[in-house]
Amino acid sequence: MLLLVLGTRGGPMRLKILLALSRRPMNANQLSKELNVDYKTVRHHLEVLERNGLVERVGEGYGAIYLVNDLLRRNWDLVEEAARYLGHDSLAR
């Protein structure tokens, strides 16, 4: 998990997505608006997070909802550690 957030160029954006999804499940369009980021950028990062087992997708297509999975919630301290390292003060759960 830390490698996906701290060890890559896209890590800070993936952290923002995880923090947003920890507050409430959202689809890619909602995340795009919430984070003020291009929809395609959000989709790319969601695919990376899903492929690596950090988020789950419920549904298909445009309206699919994403949420932080149970394994990541149980290990949320890793997300908090990454957020502190990157200077994020919003550690919502």
C-alpha positions as CSV (number, residue, x, y, z in Angstrom):
1,M,0.0,0.0,0.0
2,L,2.7,2.5,0.9
3,L,4.5,1.9,-2.3
4,L,1.4,2.8,-4.3
5,V,1.1,6.1,-2.4
6,L,4.7,7.1,-1.6
7,G,6.7,5.3,-4.3
8,T,5.1,6.6,-7.4
9,R,4.4,9.9,-9.2
10,G,0.6,9.3,-8.9
11,G,0.8,8.4,-5.2
12,P,-0.4,11.7,-3.8
13,M,-3.5,11.6,-6.1
14,R,-4.2,8.0,-5.0
15,L,-4.0,9.1,-1.4
16,K,-6.5,11.9,-2.0
17,I,-8.8,9.4,-3.6
18,L,-8.5,7.0,-0.6
19,L,-9.2,9.8,1.8
20,A,-12.2,10.9,-0.1
21,L,-13.6,7.3,-0.4
22,S,-13.0,6.8,3.4
23,R,-15.6,9.6,4.0
24,R,-18.2,8.1,1.6
25,P,-18.4,5.7,-1.4
26,M,-18.5,7.6,-4.7
27,N,-18.4,7.0,-8.4
28,A,-15.6,8.3,-10.6
29,N,-17.6,11.3,-11.7
30,Q,-18.3,12.3,-8.1
31,L,-14.7,11.9,-7.2
32,S,-13.6,14.0,-10.1
33,K,-15.8,16.8,-8.9
34,E,-14.9,16.4,-5.3
35,L,-11.2,16.5,-6.0
36,N,-11.4,19.0,-8.9
37,V,-9.5,16.6,-11.1
38,D,-10.0,15.3,-14.7
39,Y,-12.4,12.3,-14.9
40,K,-9.9,10.2,-16.9
41,T,-7.2,10.9,-14.2
42,V,-9.5,9.6,-11.5
43,R,-10.5,6.6,-13.6
44,H,-6.8,5.7,-14.1
45,H,-6.0,5.9,-10.4
46,L,-9.2,4.0,-9.4
47,E,-8.1,1.2,-11.7
48,V,-4.7,1.1,-10.1
49,L,-6.2,1.0,-6.6
50,E,-8.7,-1.7,-7.6
51,R,-6.1,-3.8,-9.3
52,N,-4.0,-3.7,-6.1
53,G,-6.9,-4.6,-3.9
54,L,-7.3,-1.3,-2.0
55,V,-10.7,-0.3,-3.3
56,E,-13.8,-2.3,-4.4
57,R,-16.1,-1.5,-7.2
58,V,-19.8,-2.0,-6.8
59,G,-21.7,-2.1,-10.1
60,E,-20.5,-1.6,-13.7
61,G,-20.0,1.2,-16.1
62,Y,-20.3,4.9,-15.5
63,G,-22.3,4.6,-12.3
64,A,-20.0,2.1,-10.6
65,I,-19.4,3.1,-7.0
66,Y,-16.0,2.7,-5.4
67,L,-15.3,2.1,-1.7
68,V,-12.3,1.5,0.5
69,N,-12.2,-2.3,1.1
70,D,-12.2,-3.9,4.5
71,L,-8.6,-5.0,4.5
72,L,-7.4,-1.4,4.0
73,R,-9.9,-0.2,6.7
74,R,-8.3,-2.6,9.1
75,N,-4.9,-1.3,8.2
76,W,-5.9,2.4,8.0
77,D,-2.8,3.3,10.1
78,L,-0.8,2.8,6.9
79,V,-2.9,5.4,5.1
80,E,-2.5,7.8,8.0
81,E,1.2,7.3,8.0
82,A,1.4,8.0,4.2
83,A,-0.8,11.1,4.7
84,R,1.4,12.5,7.4
85,Y,4.5,11.9,5.3
86,L,2.9,13.8,2.4
87,G,1.6,16.6,4.6
88,H,-2.1,15.9,4.4
89,D,-4.0,16.9,7.5
90,S,-7.3,15.3,6.5
91,L,-7.3,11.8,7.9
92,A,-11.0,11.1,7.7
93,R,-12.1,7.5,8.1
